[in-house]
Amino acid sequence: MRILNPNIVAKLAELHVELKHGAALAELTSLGIGGTTDLLRIKRHESLPDLLNLLDANHVPHKFLGGGSNLLVGDGELPWVILQLVRPEPDVVLDGNLALVDAAADLGRMITFCAKNDLGGMEGLIGVPGTVGGALRMNAGAYGMQIGSYVREVKLYRAASREIEVLRDHQIFFEYRHTSFAPDDMMLAVILELPSKPYKEILKGIRICNEKRRSSQPLGQKSAGCIFKNPPGVSAGRMIDELGLKGLSVGDARVSDRHANFFVNAGHASAKDMLALIADVRERVQKSFGVSLESEVVVWNA
Ligand code: EPU
């Protein structure tokens, strides 16, 4: 979708929003899949209510993009524009055990920065690509921890009130790969309360998690992490593996040889290929195990 109306273009500039025509989502997502649309880069959180009023008044549908690491976007010209926060400098400010983090901050860099300041807890998430905002919205977790456990406060744009609000931890529910935020709420910043730990000790934990991840996940390849959620008590990856589906392909979309719940883009996979592969694997698991797998990856299909 293209924003060509000069009135809207002028207003975007007034709101400190940078307009990039024809951005390729394949370049903005870790899967390397996705068509093109206009990208609006937001430099000031405070502009959001006015920006969204402007888009709605002009019937311009939109979606919020974080780091694009858990996302499968449709092919071709997309029927909505993309909104993305510009990362401020600095993006993490520490105050005792509290880390005040902008949603656009890179998750891995934030964990390392806190570690260097003797603040731990987040070791399990090292190696997970994406932004802090994206991790927060999905309640990203690994190796027995999840980011939601450390959240004290979240600043967000709330679609329901059309305003920027601050929610305290008791006002938010964090579950396995799920939160109580509405799909069109936009994470802006978070305050995490992290336990004090000596840097050397945190580093040990980080190394162990890195090693586990390297040995079991296809890190060098284009993927969106795990495709399916784990149903209670079972591993989706193990079931897919037991069916002998590693290496199964549709075009360049392929079930990883290393971890069967990672589907990789082995070349120039389209969203159509990836969706067909997901549907095929889901059907086979349903037939053999009687288990209906739910997507973990977020799908934006036109
Ligand atoms: N397994 C297989 N074959 C495979 C993959 C796994 O037999 O191809 C077996 C493993 O040997 C292990 C069991 O299945 O006994 C579980 O595997 P793993 O430890 O890799 O964990 P997982 O349940 O597949 C979950 C999360 C990952 C997270 C890891 C580590 C989900 C859907 N997956 O994977 O998160 O990194 O634990 O904590 O919750 C993600 O969210 O994108 C993601 C990758």
Boltz pocket constraint, residues with backbone or C-beta under 6 A from the ligand:
constraints:
  - pocket:
      binder: B
      contacts: [[A, 141], [A, 142], [A, 143], [A, 144], [A, 216], [A, 224], [A, 225], [A, 226], [A, 227], [A, 228], [A, 229], [A, 230], [A, 234], [A, 235], [A, 236], [A, 237], [A, 238], [A, 241], [A, 258], [A, 259], [A, 260], [A, 261], [A, 296]]
      max_distance: 6.0
